[in-house]
Amino acid sequence: MKPLTAQFRSLFAGVAILLLLPAAASAAEVHVMISGGLSAAYNTLVPEFEKATGNKVITAYGPSMGTTVNAIPVRLERGEPADVLILVGYALDDLIKKGKASDRVDLVNSKIGVAVKAGSPKPDISSVDAVKRALLAAKTVAYSDSASGVYISTEMFDKLGIAAEMKDKARKIPATPVAEIVARGDAEIGMQQISELKPVPGIDIVGPLPDALQKVTVFSAGVAAVSKEPEAAKALIRFLASPAARETIVNSGLEPIESGK
């Protein structure tokens, strides 16, 4: 099937959104907290939702976990307004267990990628041994403070048998996109979800980690327990999970999760 034109896709998205909304719904102000993994696609899709519904979406960005000032759990703890929460699935589960969210909907699968500064030689990452050699050869390595970074630092380095070697050369980057650190030349190799690497200029994405090392992260959406607009929140989540959002999500480097899977 040929790709939809931008005009037709926009029309289709608008119709899809309207079909997802309650018949008597009025315009609402929808507060969203979202982590970086889905942000690029989300930022493209939100104007379509706003145009079709008349709702205004107000977005706060931050990591799915951690203790930085912008982390989603920290934002919730200090009482920031929230209707929709979009973050790593297991982090959302933690919030649901604490009574801070409900109605989990899995949106996308996200793979970890490897990046270098634009124009730099691209290391071989085609196999487990190749990744090990590349990391040992690099002078500096950067990884995120969210789901991918937790896996890299607590599991992957151990699996490769290089945890000791990485202790002094690899560092966790809080809040800031890893790609920005690589683009500045402050790290030779950066690793983060591909969807978070792609929007940042000044880097080249070498590719995803090989399957034997790959950690696929599920990003999910839920309704915040403090939501003042739960129906509008659910409508936005349904739109992000609908076929109308698929093309944008795929183009951002993510794999949509079909409803019911």
DACORLIN-V916024 format. One record per helix or strand of 2 or more residues. SS is the DSSP state (@ for helix, = for strand). FROM is the first residue (numbers start at 1). LEN is the number of residues. Records with the same first field share a line. If there is no record, write none. Layout:
# DACORLIN-V916024
SS = FROM-LEN + FROM-LEN
This chain:
# DACORLIN-V916024
@ = 6-15 + 36-18 + 72-6 + 89-9 + 128-10 + 147-14 + 163-7 + 178-6 + 194-5 + 230-11 + 243-9
= = 29-6 + 56-6 + 84-5 + 101-10 + 112-6 + 141-4 + 170-4 + 189-5 + 203-6 + 217-8 + 255-2
